[in-house]
Structures are given as structure tokens and as C-alpha cells.
């Protein structure tokens, strides 16, 4: 592994970490000023451990750290621009939801728009490994796009459903991004065109690590809906772009997937809320 690649990875990680860490206090002030807060007396959730009012809007801090670092370190191209637009949409909808809970079907629709934008820019799953023979199953362009769309939507949902207690979501997202980044290194060493994907993985990991001190118990800010969907969005993209097999990506996301299945079953019970 070249010295230059190692230096780039370290720079990507710590630039995102530092940016997110320094931006978050300003986001906290912004959230308080505009009422983007969680009041457990008005909006109770059994997983929340706080008893007082806590700012939400953590997705804005996370997106800022990721986008700033990406625009500085990654080549500007159609894919990066589409990722920035999609993640900005998710963050904006997240802020609206942090201010006043919006209809879950509207959130689902905007998630679909975000996924569609990156797919149009070239994101797809062109093939999968046959689990029985070990061979490769190639998809048509239409099926490739459909699989990518379902994967992105599903990953955003499972991360959103399994945010859990203070610090859990950003901690998990950081670890998952690091694992996917390490997996992508195998290809970056051979194919230099894969280096931006590796750097993006470490940028995402660094951003979530930089957010953890503010979200760890007792949390000073919550990720909010935007933070959770941004985490799922980037992990889904990295699972595709890093050339990690979807089966490997599923293993990386195993814990929230199990939790998501449990949540889905629980919400499908008669009388349960779908949101």
C-alpha cells in the first residue's frame, strides 16, 4: 500500500472528524433557535434516555462534515454531485421532520427521490455472486437499477428503525463505514480509480466519529431523522461502490437488519403505529 494512499485516508478521516465536531455546536445553537428539538413530554419514545429538551438536526452537522471533506478531497464529477444533491434532500426533509413530524409516506417518497437521483447518475448493482455455485449472475440495466433502488431504500429504513440509545447509531455507522472502507482497499491498491470510494468511506466514518462526543450520553444533540437516513444512504452507497459483495454488506449491517425485522413485525401488529 502506497504512502500517498495511507496519507490520503488519514487526511480524509480526520478532516471529516474535525469538521463535524467543530460544526456540531453551531448546529445545536441553530436547532435551539428554530425549535428543532425533542421534548420527551410531547414526543415520547421508549428508547430515549433524556428527560429534558434536546436539540435534533444532527443530520445537518453530519452532512456538512461529509460534504465539505468530499468537495475538498474527491474529484468533482456527476456521481459526487448526485450524492450531494440526494443527501441534501434527505437532510432538508430531516430538518422538516425535526421541526414537526411529517407524514411517514412523504418521508418514504423523498427517500425514493434521493435513491433515484444517484441511480440516474450511474449507481447500480450489475451482478451478484451465485450462493450455490460461486459463479456470477449478471443483471440487465433495468434489474441492476431496481436492485440498487431496493437496497438503498431498505438500508435507509433499517438504520432509521434501529437508532437505539445515545451514541449507538453514529457508533455503528462509523464502524460499518470503516469496514466497507477497508474492504474497498483491496481494489484501490490495484485500481486507482477506486481510491475516491475508499476515501468516501473514511470520510463518512470520520464524520460519524466526530459526531459521537456530542451524541454520547448525556446527549447534547440527536441525529434526528436526517442523521439516520443520511447514515443509511451512505452505507448503502458504500456497499455498492466498494465492490463489497451485497452478502458481505448485509453481514456488516446484520445487527440493525435483525432489529429492523423485529420492528417491522411489531409495527404490523393490529393497532400498532406504522411510523
C-alpha positions as CSV (number, residue, x, y, z in Angstrom):
1,X,0.0,0.0,0.0
2,X,1.5,3.4,-1.1
3,X,2.4,6.1,1.4
4,X,0.3,8.6,-0.6
5,X,-2.8,6.4,-0.2
6,X,-2.3,6.0,3.5
7,X,-1.8,9.8,3.9
8,X,-5.0,10.4,1.9
9,X,-7.0,8.0,4.0
10,X,-5.8,9.5,7.3
11,X,-6.5,13.0,5.9
12,X,-10.0,12.1,4.8
13,X,-10.9,10.5,8.2
14,X,-9.6,13.4,10.4
15,X,-10.8,16.2,8.1
16,X,-14.3,14.8,8.3
17,X,-14.0,14.1,12.0
18,X,-12.7,17.6,12.8
19,X,-15.2,19.4,10.5
20,X,-18.2,17.6,12.0
21,X,-17.0,18.0,15.6
22,X,-16.5,21.8,15.1
23,X,-19.7,22.4,13.2
24,X,-22.0,20.5,15.6
25,X,-22.1,23.2,18.3
26,X,-23.3,25.7,15.7
27,X,-26.0,23.2,14.6
28,X,-27.0,22.9,18.3
29,X,-27.5,26.6,18.5
30,X,-29.3,26.7,15.2
31,X,-31.6,23.8,16.4
32,X,-32.5,25.6,19.6
33,X,-33.2,28.9,17.9
34,X,-35.6,27.4,15.4
35,X,-37.3,24.9,17.6
36,X,-35.7,21.8,16.1
37,X,-35.8,20.0,19.5
38,X,-37.1,16.8,21.1
39,X,-39.3,17.2,24.1
40,X,-40.0,13.8,25.7
41,X,-43.1,15.2,27.3
42,X,-44.6,16.0,23.9
43,X,-42.9,13.2,21.8
44,X,-42.2,10.2,23.9
45,X,-40.0,7.3,22.7
46,X,-39.1,4.3,24.9
47,X,-35.5,4.2,23.5
48,X,-34.8,7.8,24.5
49,X,-33.0,8.2,27.8
50,X,-33.2,12.0,28.2
51,X,-35.8,13.7,30.3
52,X,-35.2,17.3,29.2
53,X,-35.4,19.1,25.8
54,X,-32.6,18.0,23.4
55,X,-31.8,19.6,20.0
56,X,-32.3,17.4,17.0
57,X,-31.0,18.3,13.5
58,X,-27.8,16.2,13.9
59,X,-28.1,15.3,10.2
60,X,-27.2,18.8,9.2
61,X,-23.9,18.6,11.1
62,X,-23.1,15.1,9.7
63,X,-23.9,16.2,6.1
64,X,-21.8,19.3,6.5
65,X,-18.7,17.3,7.6
66,X,-19.2,14.8,4.8
67,X,-19.8,17.3,2.0
68,X,-17.0,19.7,3.0
69,X,-14.5,16.9,3.2
70,X,-15.7,15.3,-0.1
71,X,-15.6,18.5,-2.1
72,X,-12.0,19.2,-0.8
73,X,-10.6,15.7,-1.3
74,X,-12.7,13.9,-4.0
75,X,-12.8,14.6,-7.8
76,X,-15.8,16.6,-8.8
77,X,-17.9,14.5,-11.1
78,X,-21.5,13.6,-11.9
79,X,-21.7,10.9,-9.2
80,X,-20.4,13.1,-6.4
81,X,-22.8,15.9,-7.4
82,X,-25.7,13.5,-7.4
83,X,-24.7,12.2,-4.0
84,X,-24.5,15.7,-2.6
85,X,-27.9,16.6,-4.0
86,X,-29.6,13.4,-2.7
87,X,-28.1,13.8,0.8
88,X,-29.1,17.5,0.9
89,X,-32.7,16.4,0.1
90,X,-32.5,13.9,2.9
91,X,-31.1,16.5,5.3
92,X,-33.7,19.1,4.4
93,X,-36.6,16.6,4.9
94,X,-34.9,15.6,8.2
95,X,-35.0,19.2,9.4
96,X,-38.7,19.5,8.5
97,X,-39.3,16.3,10.4
98,X,-37.3,17.6,13.4
99,X,-39.4,20.7,13.5
100,X,-42.8,18.9,13.1
101,X,-43.2,15.2,12.5
102,X,-44.2,14.8,8.8
103,X,-46.1,12.0,7.2
104,X,-44.0,8.8,7.0
105,X,-45.2,8.3,3.4
106,X,-43.9,11.7,2.5
107,X,-40.6,10.7,4.0
108,X,-40.6,7.4,2.1
109,X,-41.3,9.3,-1.1
110,X,-38.4,11.7,-0.6
111,X,-36.1,8.8,0.2
112,X,-37.2,7.3,-3.1
113,X,-36.3,10.6,-4.9
114,X,-32.9,10.6,-3.3
115,X,-32.2,7.0,-4.4
116,X,-33.5,7.7,-7.9
117,X,-31.1,10.6,-8.4
118,X,-28.0,8.6,-7.6
119,X,-29.2,5.7,-9.7
120,X,-29.7,8.0,-12.7
121,X,-26.1,9.2,-12.1
122,X,-24.8,5.6,-12.5
123,X,-25.2,3.7,-9.2
124,X,-26.3,0.1,-9.8
125,X,-25.8,-3.5,-8.9
126,X,-24.7,-5.1,-12.2
127,X,-24.2,-8.6,-10.8
128,X,-24.3,-10.8,-7.7
129,X,-22.5,-13.9,-6.7
130,X,-24.5,-17.2,-7.0
131,X,-24.5,-18.6,-3.4
132,X,-24.9,-22.1,-4.7
133,X,-22.3,-22.3,-7.5
134,X,-20.0,-19.4,-6.7
135,X,-20.5,-18.1,-10.2
136,X,-21.6,-14.6,-11.2
137,X,-25.2,-13.7,-12.1
138,X,-25.3,-10.6,-14.3
139,X,-28.3,-8.3,-14.3
140,X,-29.8,-6.3,-17.1
141,X,-29.6,-2.5,-16.6
142,X,-33.2,-2.3,-15.5
143,X,-32.8,-5.1,-13.0
144,X,-29.5,-3.6,-11.8
145,X,-31.2,-0.3,-11.1
146,X,-34.2,-2.0,-9.4
147,X,-31.9,-3.9,-7.1
148,X,-29.9,-0.8,-6.3
149,X,-33.1,1.1,-5.5
150,X,-34.4,-1.5,-3.2
151,X,-31.1,-1.9,-1.5
152,X,-30.7,1.9,-0.8
153,X,-34.3,2.2,0.4
154,X,-34.1,-0.8,2.6
155,X,-30.8,0.3,4.2
156,X,-32.1,3.8,4.9
157,X,-35.1,2.3,6.6
158,X,-33.3,-0.2,8.8
159,X,-30.8,2.4,10.1
160,X,-33.8,4.7,10.9
161,X,-35.6,2.0,12.8
162,X,-32.6,0.9,14.9
163,X,-31.2,4.2,16.1
164,X,-31.4,3.0,19.7
165,X,-29.9,4.7,22.7
166,X,-27.4,7.6,22.9
167,X,-24.4,7.2,20.7
168,X,-25.5,3.9,19.2
169,X,-26.4,5.0,15.7
170,X,-23.3,7.1,14.9
171,X,-21.1,4.5,16.5
172,X,-22.5,1.7,14.4
173,X,-22.4,3.9,11.2
174,X,-18.7,4.7,11.9
175,X,-17.8,1.0,12.3
176,X,-19.7,-0.1,9.3
177,X,-18.1,2.6,7.1
178,X,-14.7,1.7,8.3
179,X,-15.3,-2.0,7.5
180,X,-16.5,-1.1,4.0
181,X,-13.6,1.3,3.5
182,X,-11.1,-1.5,4.4
183,X,-12.9,-3.9,2.1
184,X,-12.6,-1.3,-0.8
185,X,-8.8,-1.0,-0.2
186,X,-8.3,-4.3,-2.0
187,X,-9.5,-2.7,-5.2
188,X,-7.9,0.7,-4.6
189,X,-4.4,-0.8,-4.5
190,X,-5.0,-2.5,-7.9
191,X,-7.3,0.1,-9.5
192,X,-6.5,3.8,-8.7
193,X,-10.0,4.8,-10.0
194,X,-11.4,3.1,-6.8
195,X,-9.5,5.4,-4.5
196,X,-12.3,8.0,-4.2
197,X,-14.6,5.3,-3.0
198,X,-12.2,4.3,-0.2
199,X,-11.7,8.0,0.7
200,X,-15.5,8.5,0.8
201,X,-15.9,5.5,3.2
202,X,-13.3,7.0,5.6
203,X,-14.9,10.4,5.3
204,X,-18.2,9.0,6.3
205,X,-16.6,7.1,9.2
206,X,-14.8,10.2,10.3
207,X,-17.9,12.4,10.3
208,X,-19.8,9.9,12.5
209,X,-16.9,9.6,14.9
210,X,-16.8,13.4,15.1
211,X,-20.5,13.4,16.0
212,X,-20.2,10.8,18.7
213,X,-18.9,13.1,21.5
214,X,-22.0,15.3,21.1
215,X,-24.4,12.4,20.9
216,X,-23.0,10.2,23.6
217,X,-24.8,10.0,26.9
218,X,-25.9,12.5,28.1
219,X,-26.5,13.6,24.5
220,X,-26.3,17.2,23.6
221,X,-27.8,16.7,20.2
222,X,-29.8,13.9,18.4
223,X,-29.1,12.7,14.9
224,X,-32.8,13.3,14.1
225,X,-34.5,11.7,11.1
226,X,-32.0,13.4,8.7
227,X,-29.0,11.9,10.5
228,X,-30.4,8.4,10.4
229,X,-31.4,8.5,6.8
230,X,-28.0,10.0,5.8
231,X,-26.3,7.2,7.6
232,X,-28.3,4.6,5.8
233,X,-27.9,6.3,2.5
234,X,-24.1,6.5,2.6
235,X,-23.8,3.0,3.9
236,X,-26.0,1.7,1.1
237,X,-23.9,3.5,-1.5
238,X,-20.6,2.3,0.0
239,X,-22.0,-1.2,0.0
240,X,-22.4,-0.9,-3.8
241,X,-19.4,1.3,-4.7
242,X,-16.8,-0.5,-2.6
243,X,-17.3,-3.7,-4.6
244,X,-18.1,-5.5,-1.4
245,X,-20.5,-8.3,-2.2
246,X,-24.0,-7.4,-1.1
247,X,-23.8,-10.5,1.1
248,X,-20.8,-9.0,2.8
249,X,-22.6,-5.7,3.2
250,X,-25.6,-7.5,4.6
251,X,-23.3,-9.1,7.2
252,X,-21.9,-5.7,8.1
253,X,-25.4,-4.4,8.6
254,X,-26.6,-7.5,10.3
255,X,-27.5,-6.1,13.7
256,X,-29.7,-3.3,12.5
257,X,-31.3,-5.6,9.9
258,X,-32.3,-8.0,12.6
259,X,-33.6,-5.2,14.7
260,X,-35.5,-3.8,11.7
261,X,-37.2,-7.1,11.0
262,X,-38.3,-7.2,14.7
263,X,-39.5,-3.6,14.4
264,X,-41.4,-4.3,11.2
265,X,-43.2,-7.3,12.7
266,X,-44.0,-5.3,15.8
267,X,-45.4,-2.4,13.8
268,X,-47.5,-4.7,11.6
269,X,-49.4,-6.0,14.6
270,X,-53.1,-4.9,14.8
271,X,-53.4,-1.4,16.3
272,X,-49.6,-0.7,16.1
273,X,-48.4,2.6,14.5
274,X,-46.8,2.2,11.1
275,X,-44.5,5.2,11.8
